[in-house]
Amino acid sequence: ATRMIAAYEDLFHDGVRADNLAASDTFKYPNLLVLTKGDERLVLIFNEGYSKPVTGTLKNLKLKPGQKAAIWESKQQVSNPSHIKITVQPQDVVAVHIK
């Protein structure tokens, strides 16, 4: 968690909650949170209450043309982040950074 906060410190410190910018049939509040700063956003998806991995589709809403996403600590880059299939391991979090 500390590495993630350091990597996205500006979003954690100066970001604004905007949970309405993401949706999912699988991931719901409080396991789906969005921080924004201008057009940049960080979508956090948690799996704290399950003993198995959870997979679902993340829908990012109101994207600007040309925005791309990166999955934190992965080599996965997403050129069209409007729908992303995400798997969150037990007791873990996936962070999707959209610019």
C-alpha positions in Angstrom: 0.0 0.0 0.0 2.8 2.4 0.8 4.4 2.0 -2.7 1.0 2.7 -4.3 0.4 5.8 -2.2 3.9 7.1 -3.1 3.4 6.4 -6.8 0.1 8.3 -6.9 0.7 10.7 -4.0 -0.8 13.7 -5.9 -4.1 11.8 -6.4 -4.2 10.6 -2.8 -3.3 14.0 -1.5 -5.1 16.4 -3.9 -7.6 14.1 -5.6 -11.3 14.3 -5.3 -13.6 11.3 -4.8 -15.7 10.7 -7.9 -17.1 7.2 -7.6 -19.7 7.9 -10.2 -17.0 7.7 -12.9 -16.7 3.9 -12.6 -19.3 1.1 -12.6 -19.2 -2.7 -12.4 -21.7 -5.5 -11.9 -19.1 -7.3 -9.7 -17.3 -4.6 -7.9 -19.4 -2.1 -5.8 -18.7 0.5 -3.1 -16.9 0.1 -0.7 -14.7 -2.1 -3.0 -14.7 0.3 -5.9 -13.4 3.9 -5.4 -12.3 6.6 -7.8 -10.0 9.5 -7.1 -9.6 12.3 -9.7 -7.4 15.3 -10.4 -8.4 17.1 -13.5 -8.9 14.4 -16.3 -6.5 12.0 -14.5 -8.1 9.3 -12.3 -7.2 6.4 -10.1 -9.7 3.6 -9.8 -9.1 1.3 -6.8 -10.7 -2.1 -6.7 -10.5 -4.1 -3.4 -11.0 -7.8 -2.6 -10.9 -7.8 1.2 -13.8 -10.0 2.0 -13.3 -13.0 -0.2 -10.9 -16.0 0.1 -10.8 -16.4 -3.7 -9.9 -14.1 -6.6 -12.7 -12.0 -7.9 -13.0 -11.2 -11.6 -15.3 -8.7 -13.2 -15.5 -5.9 -15.8 -14.7 -2.4 -14.8 -16.6 0.3 -16.8 -14.9 3.7 -16.8 -17.5 6.4 -17.6 -17.1 9.9 -19.1 -13.6 9.3 -20.5 -12.0 11.9 -22.7 -10.9 10.9 -26.2 -7.5 9.4 -26.2 -7.3 8.5 -22.5 -5.3 5.4 -21.7 -5.0 3.2 -18.6 -2.2 1.4 -16.8 -2.7 -1.3 -14.3 -0.4 -0.6 -11.3 2.6 -2.9 -10.8 1.7 -4.8 -14.1 2.9 -4.4 -17.6 -0.7 -4.2 -18.7 -1.5 -1.0 -20.7 -5.0 -0.5 -21.9 -5.6 1.7 -25.0 -9.4 1.7 -24.6 -10.1 1.8 -20.8 -13.9 2.1 -21.2 -14.3 -1.7 -20.3 -11.5 -3.6 -18.6 -11.6 -7.1 -17.3 -10.0 -7.1 -13.8 -9.1 -9.9 -11.4 -8.3 -9.0 -7.8 -6.6 -11.5 -5.7 -7.8 -12.2 -2.1 -6.9 -9.5 0.4 -5.5 -7.3 -2.4 -6.2 -4.2 -4.5 -5.9 -3.4 -8.1 -5.2 0.2 -9.1 -6.1 1.4 -12.6 -4.5 4.7 -13.5 -6.2 6.6 -16.3 -4.5 9.6 -18.1 
